[in-house]
Amino acid sequence: MKQDDFENLTFEDALQKLDKIVRDLEAGQIKLDDAMEAYEKAVSLKKFCEDKLKSASLKIEKIEQNQNGDLTLVALDQENVDE
């Protein structure tokens, strides 16, 4: 897939396309050349989905209050060693 193909693609749409490709490949009803092209497209879609998830996880933060009462933003998956 070309980069332009991903321009207006949402995570959900990409995941749906990826799922369809996997089902089609598993069914075994695709010609070899088409299967190779579908596999390459699936790899691109997988990378796109992984990048979207990574980007989203970097944006998820939680608000914590320290002992002084100050509020700070901390990554949601970061453990607080003070607790």
N, C-alpha and C positions, 0 to 999 in steps of 0.2 A: 504494500500500500504506500502511496505517496503521502507526504506530510499534509498536503492540501486535503486529503481524504479525512483527516482527523480534525480539521479546523472547527467544524460545527458539531462534532460528535460528542455526545455525553457519555459518561461512564456507563450508564444503564444501557444505552444503545450499543456501545462497544461490547459489553458483556453479553448482550442478547445475540449479536452477530457472531461472537466467539462461540457461544453455546450451539448455535445452528451449524457452524462449520464442524465442530466436534461431532455432533450427531450425524451429520452427513458423512464424515470420514469413517465413523464407527459403523455406519450402515454398509459401507463397502460398495456402494453403487456409483461411485465416481470414477471416471477414467483416470489413468495414472497421471497424465499431464495436468488435468484439472485438480487432482488430489494434491499434487506438488504445489500448485498455485494457491490452493485453499490453505495448505499448511503454512506457506509463507505469510499469507494474510493473517492467519491465526496467531503466528508469532508476533507480528506487528500489533495486533489487537491486544495480546497478552501484555506486551511491554507498555502500551498505552494505558491499560487498566492498572498495572502495577505503579506506573508513574503518577496517575491520578490518586491512587490510594496513599502513596507516600506523601504527596503534596497535602492531602487532606489531614493525614496524621500529624504533620508538622504544624498545622494550624490549630489543633485541639489543645487547649490549655485549661488549667483550672486556677481558680483564685484561692490563695491560701493567706491566712493571717498568721504572722509570726508572734513571738512572745511580747514584742513591743506594740502590737496592735497594727503594724504596718501591713498593707495588702500587697501581695506580689503575684505575678503570673508564673505558673510552673507548668512545664509540659505534663500532660495528663498521665503519661506512662513513667514519669520520673518519680522515684521513691524519695520520700522525705526522710533523711537520716536522723532528724531531730525527734521523730515520733517513736 
